[in-house]
Amino acid sequence: MPADRSFDRILFWRTIENNSFQLFEYSMSRNLLQNAVQIQFG
């Protein structure tokens, strides 16, 4: 049976400098990192 994918994806981020950070989406079932978004403000 297929696994329950409700908790498959993890969102996490890292701060690059004082005014920007990157946001990631990680899929555990496919062991895949995707949708890296860099956000800058200030």
LOGUZA-77414 format. One line per field, with one value per residue: x, y, z of N, C-alpha, C, O in turn. Coordinates in steps of 0.05 Angstrom, whole numbers, plus 5000, padded with zeros to 4 digits. Layout:
n_xx: [X, ...]
n_yy: [Y, ...]
n_zz: [Z, ...]
ca_xx: [X, ...]
ca_yy: [Y, ...]
ca_zz: [Z, ...]
c_xx: [X, ...]
c_yy: [Y, ...]
c_zz: [Z, ...]
o_xx: [X, ...]
o_yy: [Y, ...]
o_zz: [Z, ...]
This chain:
n_xx: [5017, 5009, 5047, 5026, 5022, 5016, 5051, 5096, 5126, 5173, 5183, 5236, 5285, 5341, 5382, 5416, 5443, 5438, 5391, 5366, 5339, 5335, 5285, 5264, 5235, 5227, 5223, 5209, 5196, 5214, 5264, 5283, 5303, 5272, 5244, 5272, 5274, 5295, 5292, 5295, 5299, 5290]
n_yy: [4976, 5046, 5096, 5140, 5206, 5252, 5275, 5280, 5322, 5370, 5435, 5480, 5530, 5574, 5625, 5672, 5722, 5783, 5802, 5767, 5703, 5633, 5589, 5522, 5462, 5397, 5330, 5270, 5218, 5215, 5231, 5282, 5348, 5409, 5467, 5514, 5577, 5642, 5697, 5765, 5823, 5890]
n_zz: [5000, 4987, 5021, 5073, 5055, 5082, 5118, 5089, 5068, 5087, 5110, 5112, 5131, 5120, 5146, 5108, 5107, 5144, 5122, 5088, 5069, 5056, 5032, 5036, 5009, 5028, 5008, 5038, 5021, 4969, 4976, 4963, 4950, 4940, 4908, 4924, 4951, 4952, 4994, 5002, 5041, 5068]
ca_xx: [5000, 5024, 5050, 5011, 5040, 5008, 5074, 5118, 5142, 5183, 5193, 5256, 5297, 5366, 5389, 5441, 5455, 5418, 5367, 5356, 5339, 5326, 5264, 5266, 5216, 5241, 5205, 5222, 5192, 5231, 5291, 5287, 5302, 5260, 5231, 5289, 5266, 5311, 5277, 5311, 5283, 5305]
ca_yy: [5000, 5071, 5108, 5165, 5228, 5277, 5286, 5274, 5345, 5387, 5461, 5491, 5553, 5582, 5653, 5676, 5746, 5795, 5812, 5748, 5675, 5614, 5571, 5497, 5441, 5371, 5307, 5248, 5193, 5215, 5240, 5303, 5376, 5423, 5493, 5533, 5604, 5661, 5721, 5787, 5845, 5911]
ca_zz: [5000, 4987, 5047, 5077, 5047, 5094, 5132, 5072, 5061, 5109, 5102, 5130, 5120, 5132, 5143, 5093, 5119, 5162, 5108, 5068, 5077, 5036, 5041, 5022, 5014, 5027, 5007, 5050, 5006, 4945, 4984, 4943, 4959, 4918, 4913, 4940, 4946, 4968, 5000, 5012, 5050, 5081]
c_xx: [5018, 5025, 5033, 5029, 5032, 5031, 5099, 5137, 5149, 5192, 5214, 5270, 5325, 5371, 5416, 5457, 5434, 5392, 5358, 5357, 5329, 5306, 5264, 5241, 5230, 5220, 5219, 5219, 5209, 5259, 5300, 5284, 5292, 5250, 5247, 5282, 5284, 5296, 5295, 5293, 5301, 5322]
c_yy: [5025, 5083, 5133, 5188, 5254, 5291, 5282, 5298, 5361, 5413, 5470, 5514, 5557, 5611, 5656, 5700, 5758, 5801, 5792, 5720, 5658, 5595, 5546, 5480, 5414, 5349, 5283, 5222, 5192, 5224, 5262, 5331, 5393, 5450, 5510, 5561, 5622, 5687, 5741, 5810, 5866, 5927]
c_zz: [5000, 5015, 5049, 5073, 5061, 5109, 5115, 5069, 5086, 5097, 5123, 5116, 5133, 5127, 5129, 5105, 5137, 5148, 5087, 5079, 5054, 5048, 5024, 5028, 5009, 5027, 5017, 5033, 4981, 4951, 4966, 4956, 4935, 4927, 4931, 4932, 4964, 4970, 5013, 5019, 5064, 5062]
o_xx: [5039, 5006, 5027, 5050, 5041, 5032, 5121, 5161, 5132, 5206, 5210, 5268, 5331, 5364, 5435, 5480, 5415, 5372, 5342, 5374, 5316, 5309, 5265, 5229, 5242, 5202, 5240, 5238, 5219, 5276, 5322, 5266, 5304, 5248, 5237, 5285, 5286, 5287, 5309, 5274, 5323, 5336]
o_yy: [5025, 5081, 5146, 5191, 5275, 5315, 5280, 5295, 5365, 5415, 5467, 5517, 5545, 5621, 5643, 5698, 5744, 5805, 5800, 5714, 5668, 5586, 5548, 5482, 5410, 5348, 5275, 5206, 5170, 5224, 5262, 5336, 5391, 5456, 5520, 5569, 5617, 5699, 5736, 5816, 5860, 5946]
o_zz: [5012, 5030, 5028, 5086, 5053, 5111, 5126, 5066, 5104, 5077, 5147, 5092, 5154, 5105, 5137, 5111, 5145, 5162, 5069, 5096, 5036, 5071, 4999, 5049, 4988, 5044, 5006, 5031, 4974, 4933, 4955, 4972, 4913, 4951, 4952, 4908, 4988, 4950, 5032, 5005, 5072, 5070]
